[in-house]
Amino acid sequence: MKDYRKLLSESILFNELPEEHINAILSIAVEKKASSGELIFSDGDPGNGFYIAADGLVKVYKLSPDGKEQILHMFGPGEPFGEVPVFSGKAFPANAETVKKSDLLFFPKQAFVNLITESPSIALNMLAVLAKRLRQFTVQVENLSLKEVPARLAGYFLLLSEEQGNTEMVELKISKGQLASFLGTIPETLSRMLKKMSDQGLIEVDGRKIRLVDFDGLIDLADSGKLDANGAF
Protein backbone atom coordinates (compact mmCIF):
# COMPACT_ATOMS: atom_id res chain seq x y z
CA MET A 1 0.00 0.00 0.00
CA LYS A 2 1.15 3.55 -0.73
CA ASP A 3 1.92 5.90 2.14
CA TYR A 4 -1.38 7.75 2.58
CA ARG A 5 -0.46 9.52 5.82
CA LYS A 6 -0.37 12.98 4.21
CA LEU A 7 -3.71 12.38 2.47
CA LEU A 8 -5.42 11.35 5.73
CA SER A 9 -3.88 14.12 7.82
CA GLU A 10 -5.14 16.72 5.32
CA SER A 11 -8.59 15.19 4.83
CA ILE A 12 -11.56 16.99 6.39
CA LEU A 13 -12.36 13.86 8.38
CA PHE A 14 -9.02 13.47 10.13
CA ASN A 15 -7.20 16.80 9.89
CA GLU A 16 -5.45 18.02 13.04
CA LEU A 17 -5.33 14.50 14.50
CA PRO A 18 -1.95 13.52 15.99
CA GLU A 19 0.36 11.27 14.02
CA GLU A 20 -0.32 8.22 16.18
CA HIS A 21 -4.05 8.45 15.39
CA ILE A 22 -3.34 8.82 11.68
CA ASN A 23 -1.14 5.73 11.80
CA ALA A 24 -3.83 3.78 13.65
CA ILE A 25 -6.47 4.78 11.10
CA LEU A 26 -4.18 3.87 8.22
CA SER A 27 -3.53 0.45 9.77
CA ILE A 28 -7.17 -0.60 9.24
CA ALA A 29 -7.51 0.87 5.73
CA VAL A 30 -7.94 -1.35 2.68
CA GLU A 31 -6.72 0.02 -0.65
CA LYS A 32 -9.14 -0.45 -3.56
CA LYS A 33 -8.59 0.46 -7.20
CA ALA A 34 -11.64 1.20 -9.34
CA SER A 35 -11.98 1.78 -13.06
CA SER A 36 -14.08 4.59 -14.52
CA GLY A 37 -17.82 3.91 -14.19
CA GLU A 38 -17.38 1.23 -11.53
CA LEU A 39 -20.17 0.89 -8.96
CA ILE A 40 -18.73 1.13 -5.43
CA PHE A 41 -21.97 0.45 -3.57
CA SER A 42 -25.69 0.49 -4.32
CA ASP A 43 -28.63 2.08 -2.56
CA GLY A 44 -29.73 -0.45 0.08
CA ASP A 45 -26.42 -2.32 0.38
CA PRO A 46 -25.34 -3.01 3.98
CA GLY A 47 -23.29 -0.14 5.40
CA ASN A 48 -20.22 -2.25 6.10
CA GLY A 49 -17.73 0.61 6.08
CA PHE A 50 -16.89 3.94 4.47
CA TYR A 51 -14.45 5.28 1.90
CA ILE A 52 -12.03 8.11 1.27
CA ALA A 53 -11.13 8.99 -2.29
CA ALA A 54 -7.35 8.91 -2.57
CA ASP A 55 -7.36 9.80 -6.24
CA GLY A 56 -9.99 10.27 -8.95
CA LEU A 57 -13.63 11.27 -8.60
CA VAL A 58 -16.76 9.55 -7.23
CA LYS A 59 -20.40 10.54 -7.62
CA VAL A 60 -23.09 9.67 -5.08
CA TYR A 61 -26.56 9.63 -6.57
CA LYS A 62 -30.16 8.44 -6.31
CA LEU A 63 -32.32 6.96 -9.07
CA SER A 64 -36.00 7.78 -9.49
CA PRO A 65 -38.48 4.96 -10.27
CA ASP A 66 -38.24 5.87 -13.96
CA GLY A 67 -34.44 5.71 -13.89
CA LYS A 68 -33.66 9.44 -13.75
CA GLU A 69 -30.38 10.14 -11.98
CA GLN A 70 -30.07 12.83 -9.32
CA ILE A 71 -26.48 13.47 -8.27
CA LEU A 72 -26.25 14.28 -4.58
CA HIS A 73 -22.53 14.86 -4.25
CA MET A 74 -19.17 14.58 -6.00
CA PHE A 75 -16.12 13.48 -4.00
CA GLY A 76 -12.48 14.01 -4.92
CA PRO A 77 -9.12 13.28 -3.26
CA GLY A 78 -9.20 13.41 0.53
CA GLU A 79 -12.99 13.46 0.76
CA PRO A 80 -14.93 10.77 2.67
CA PHE A 81 -18.16 9.19 1.51
CA GLY A 82 -20.51 6.52 2.83
CA GLU A 83 -19.62 7.33 6.43
CA VAL A 84 -23.15 7.85 7.79
CA PRO A 85 -24.09 4.12 7.89
CA VAL A 86 -21.04 3.47 10.08
CA PHE A 87 -22.82 5.34 12.86
CA SER A 88 -26.48 4.82 11.97
CA GLY A 89 -26.22 1.05 11.59
CA LYS A 90 -28.28 1.24 8.41
CA ALA A 91 -27.80 0.51 4.72
CA PHE A 92 -26.18 2.87 2.25
CA PRO A 93 -28.87 5.47 1.36
CA ALA A 94 -27.65 6.06 -2.21
CA ASN A 95 -25.44 4.73 -5.00
CA ALA A 96 -21.74 5.52 -5.41
CA GLU A 97 -19.92 5.22 -8.73
CA THR A 98 -16.55 6.37 -10.01
CA VAL A 99 -16.61 9.14 -12.60
CA LYS A 100 -13.04 8.34 -13.61
CA LYS A 101 -10.35 5.85 -12.62
CA SER A 102 -9.95 6.15 -8.86
CA ASP A 103 -7.91 4.88 -5.93
CA LEU A 104 -10.00 4.46 -2.79
CA LEU A 105 -9.32 3.70 0.85
CA PHE A 106 -11.97 1.53 2.52
CA PHE A 107 -12.41 1.52 6.30
CA PRO A 108 -14.32 -1.55 7.59
CA LYS A 109 -17.10 -0.59 9.96
CA GLN A 110 -16.29 -2.81 12.94
CA ALA A 111 -12.57 -2.08 12.85
CA PHE A 112 -13.27 1.66 12.74
CA VAL A 113 -15.84 1.52 15.54
CA ASN A 114 -13.27 -0.30 17.70
CA LEU A 115 -10.73 2.39 16.88
CA ILE A 116 -12.89 5.38 17.81
CA THR A 117 -13.98 3.64 20.99
CA GLU A 118 -10.35 3.73 22.03
CA SER A 119 -9.78 7.27 20.67
CA PRO A 120 -12.88 9.51 21.08
CA SER A 121 -11.12 12.53 19.54
CA ILE A 122 -11.40 10.83 16.15
CA ALA A 123 -15.18 10.65 16.60
CA LEU A 124 -15.34 14.35 17.53
CA ASN A 125 -13.64 15.24 14.25
CA MET A 126 -16.14 13.13 12.35
CA LEU A 127 -19.09 14.78 14.09
CA ALA A 128 -17.94 18.17 12.79
CA VAL A 129 -17.74 16.77 9.25
CA LEU A 130 -21.18 15.15 9.48
CA ALA A 131 -22.68 18.44 10.70
CA LYS A 132 -21.16 20.25 7.71
CA ARG A 133 -22.46 17.55 5.37
CA LEU A 134 -25.97 17.93 6.83
CA ARG A 135 -25.85 21.68 6.22
CA GLN A 136 -24.82 21.13 2.60
CA PHE A 137 -27.67 18.68 2.00
CA THR A 138 -30.14 21.08 3.63
CA VAL A 139 -29.02 23.82 1.25
CA GLN A 140 -29.24 21.45 -1.71
CA VAL A 141 -32.77 20.34 -0.82
CA GLU A 142 -33.81 23.99 -0.47
CA ASN A 143 -32.26 24.84 -3.83
CA LEU A 144 -33.91 21.93 -5.66
CA SER A 145 -37.34 22.47 -4.14
CA LEU A 146 -37.63 26.24 -3.84
CA LYS A 147 -35.21 27.90 -6.28
CA GLU A 148 -35.15 28.14 -10.05
CA VAL A 149 -32.23 26.88 -12.13
CA PRO A 150 -30.37 30.24 -12.38
CA ALA A 151 -30.29 30.57 -8.58
CA ARG A 152 -29.14 26.95 -8.19
CA LEU A 153 -26.36 27.48 -10.73
CA ALA A 154 -25.17 30.73 -9.14
CA GLY A 155 -25.21 29.04 -5.73
CA TYR A 156 -23.13 26.18 -7.09
CA PHE A 157 -20.49 28.58 -8.44
CA LEU A 158 -20.38 30.31 -5.04
CA LEU A 159 -19.94 26.92 -3.33
CA LEU A 160 -17.07 26.05 -5.70
CA SER A 161 -15.53 29.46 -4.99
CA GLU A 162 -15.58 28.70 -1.27
CA GLU A 163 -14.20 25.19 -1.72
CA GLN A 164 -11.45 26.25 -4.15
CA GLY A 165 -10.58 29.46 -2.28
CA ASN A 166 -10.92 31.66 -5.35
CA THR A 167 -13.47 34.44 -5.93
CA GLU A 168 -12.29 35.13 -9.48
CA MET A 169 -12.13 31.73 -11.16
CA VAL A 170 -13.47 28.24 -10.45
CA GLU A 171 -12.97 24.97 -12.27
CA LEU A 172 -15.68 22.36 -12.81
CA LYS A 173 -14.53 18.90 -11.75
CA ILE A 174 -17.49 17.24 -13.45
CA SER A 175 -18.98 17.33 -16.94
CA LYS A 176 -21.79 19.76 -17.75
CA GLY A 177 -24.13 16.80 -18.10
CA GLN A 178 -23.28 15.70 -14.57
CA LEU A 179 -23.64 19.27 -13.34
CA ALA A 180 -27.13 19.40 -14.86
CA SER A 181 -28.03 16.23 -12.96
CA PHE A 182 -26.61 17.67 -9.75
CA LEU A 183 -28.74 20.80 -10.17
CA GLY A 184 -31.87 18.83 -11.00
CA THR A 185 -32.19 20.04 -14.59
CA ILE A 186 -31.31 18.93 -18.13
CA PRO A 187 -28.16 19.77 -20.17
CA GLU A 188 -30.07 21.96 -22.64
CA THR A 189 -31.43 24.16 -19.85
CA LEU A 190 -28.02 24.37 -18.23
CA SER A 191 -26.45 25.51 -21.52
CA ARG A 192 -29.09 28.24 -21.89
CA MET A 193 -28.49 29.44 -18.33
CA LEU A 194 -24.71 29.56 -18.83
CA LYS A 195 -25.17 31.63 -21.98
CA LYS A 196 -27.60 34.02 -20.32
CA MET A 197 -25.33 34.46 -17.33
CA SER A 198 -22.45 35.16 -19.72
CA ASP A 199 -24.58 37.67 -21.68
CA GLN A 200 -25.46 39.40 -18.38
CA GLY A 201 -21.76 39.80 -17.59
CA LEU A 202 -21.85 37.56 -14.52
CA ILE A 203 -19.45 34.88 -15.76
CA GLU A 204 -17.16 33.92 -18.62
CA VAL A 205 -17.03 30.26 -19.65
CA ASP A 206 -13.87 28.66 -21.00
CA GLY A 207 -14.46 24.92 -21.09
CA ARG A 208 -14.53 23.80 -17.47
CA LYS A 209 -13.06 27.07 -16.21
CA ILE A 210 -15.62 29.63 -15.09
CA ARG A 211 -14.47 33.21 -14.52
CA LEU A 212 -16.62 34.89 -11.87
CA VAL A 213 -16.84 38.35 -13.45
CA ASP A 214 -19.49 39.80 -11.12
CA PHE A 215 -19.21 38.03 -7.77
CA ASP A 216 -21.73 40.28 -6.02
CA GLY A 217 -24.13 39.75 -8.92
CA LEU A 218 -23.84 35.98 -8.45
CA ILE A 219 -24.70 36.38 -4.77
CA ASP A 220 -27.80 38.40 -5.72
CA LEU A 221 -28.77 35.81 -8.33
CA ALA A 222 -28.36 32.96 -5.86
CA ASP A 223 -30.79 34.77 -3.55
CA SER A 224 -33.31 36.10 -6.07
CA GLY A 225 -33.06 33.78 -9.08
CA LYS A 226 -33.45 36.78 -11.40
CA LEU A 227 -31.04 37.39 -14.24
CA ASP A 228 -32.08 40.92 -15.13
CA ALA A 229 -34.06 43.88 -13.86
CA ASN A 230 -37.23 42.53 -15.46
CA GLY A 231 -36.94 39.25 -13.58
CA ALA A 232 -36.46 37.16 -16.76
CA PHE A 233 -34.33 34.08 -16.59
N, C-alpha and C positions, 0 to 999 in steps of 0.2 A: 504494500500500500504506500502511496505517496505520503509525504509529510504535510498534513493538512492543519497543522497547529496554527499557522498564521490565518488561514481561512476561518477557522472556528473562533479565534480570539477577536477577529474583526466582524464576525457575524452579529446581527442584531440580537440573536438569541443568547449568545454567550460572551458578548464583549464586556470587558472590565473584570472578567473572572480571573483569579490567579492561575498561574501556570500549572499547578498541580491538579486543579479542576479540569483545565483544558486537556491535560494528558489523560485523566480518568475518563472523560467523555470520549476522547479519541479511541481509547482502548476497547470500547464497546461498539464502535462504528463498523459498518460493513460497506465496503466500496462496491458500487454497482455502476456498470457502464450501459448506456441505453442509446439506441440508434434514433434517428429522427422519426417522429410519429409513433413511438413506442408507448403503449399504455402502461402506466406505472401502477395505478390502482383504479378500480371502478366504484362508482356510487353504490354503496351497500356492502362493499367488501369489509371484512373484519378490520378494525383499527389496530393492527398488530405492531405499529411503530410509526415513526415519522422520518422525514427526509430533509436534507439540506442539499441544495444544488451547489456542487463544487465547480461546475463548468457547464455552459450551455443555457438552455431556456426551457421552462416547463409551464404549461398552461393548466389551470384548474377550472373546470367548467361543469355546467349542468346541461342536460338534454330535456327538451319538452317532449310530451307524448308524441308529437308529430316529427320529432327528430331535429328540431331547431336547436342550435348550440348557443348557449349564453356563457361567455367567458366571465369568470368571477375574479380571476387574478392571474398575473404572470410573474413567475419567479426566476430570478437570475442568480449568479454566483453569490454564495453567502447567505441566501435567503431560505428560511425553513418553510416547509409545507406539510400538511397532514398531521400537525401536532395536536390538534384539538382532541381527537379520539384517544390519545394517550391518557388524557385526564378525564374525559367524559365516560370512557368505557364503552363507547358506542362504535358503530360502523363509520367508515369514511362517508361524509355527506355529499361528495361530488366525485367527478372523475379527474384524473391527472394524467397528462400526456406530454411527452417531449415535443417541443416545436423544432428543435434541431438536436444534433448529436450532443449528448450530455453525460457528464460524470456526476454521480450522486453518492451521497453518504446516507446510509440507512441506519437508524437507531432503534433496535428492537425494544418494544414497549416494556417488557418485564425488567430487562437489564437497566433501562433508563430509570424506571420507577425505583429500583433498588438503589441506584446511584443518587437520586435526589433525596431519597430518604436519609441517606448518610450525609448529604451536603445540601441543606435547605436553601443556601444562597443561590444555587442554580435555579431552583424553582421560583425564587423571587424575580430573577431576571426574566424568566419565561412569562410570569404573570404580567409584567410590563409590556412584553411583546404582544401577548394575547389581548390586552386592553387596547393597544394601538390598532390591532387587526380588527377588533370589534368596531372601533370608531370608523375605520375605513369602509367596512361593510355597511355601516349605518348610512354613511354619506352616499355610497353607491346605490343603496336601495332608494334613498330619497331622490337621487338624480334620475334613476330609471322610472320611478313612479310619478314624480311631480314636475320634472323639468323637461323642456324640449331639447332636441338634439344639439342646437348651438350652445346652450348652457352646459350640457354634459361634456361637449368637446372642449370648451374653454376651461372647464373645471379640470379636465384630464391634463391639459397642457400646464395648468398651474400646479397640479400634483407632480408631474414630471419635473417641473422647475424646482420644486422643493426637494425632490429625491435626488436630482442631479446637481443641485447647488448652483444653478445658473438661471438668472432672470432674463438673459438675452437670447439664449439658444438652447433647445432641447433636442434630443435624438430619440426617435421611435425605435424600440427594441423589437417590435412586432410588425407584421405586415398590416397594410391598411384594411385588408379584409378581416383580420383578427381584431383590429381596433374597432371596426364597425360592430363586430359581435360583442366586444366588451362593452360598448356604449348602447347596446340594444337596438341597433339600427341595421341598415343594409349598405353595402359598399357604394351604391349609386348616390344615396342620400349623403353619405359621408363626403364623397367627392364634391357634391354641390356645396356643402357647408364649408369645406376647405377653400373652395374658390371664392365664395361670398366673403369669408373672413379675410382672404387675401385682398379682394377688391375693396374692402372697408379699411384696409391698412392696418389690420390687427396683427397679421402674421405674414411671413414669406415662407413658401414651401420649396425645399430643395431635396427631393427624394425623401429620405427618412429624417432629414434635418429640418427643424421648424424654428425659424427666427421669430422671436416674440417681439414684434415691432412696437406694439402698444400694450405694455403690461397692465397698466391701469384699466385700459379698455377691456382686456380679457377678464379682469376681476369684475367689472361691471356686467359683462356679458354672462359670466358664470352665475351672477346673482339674478339678472333680469331675463336672460334668454333672448334679448332683443339685439338685432344686428344694426339697426339704424334708428334714426329719430322717429320714424313712422311705425316702428315696432315690427317691421317685416323681417322675416328670417332670410 
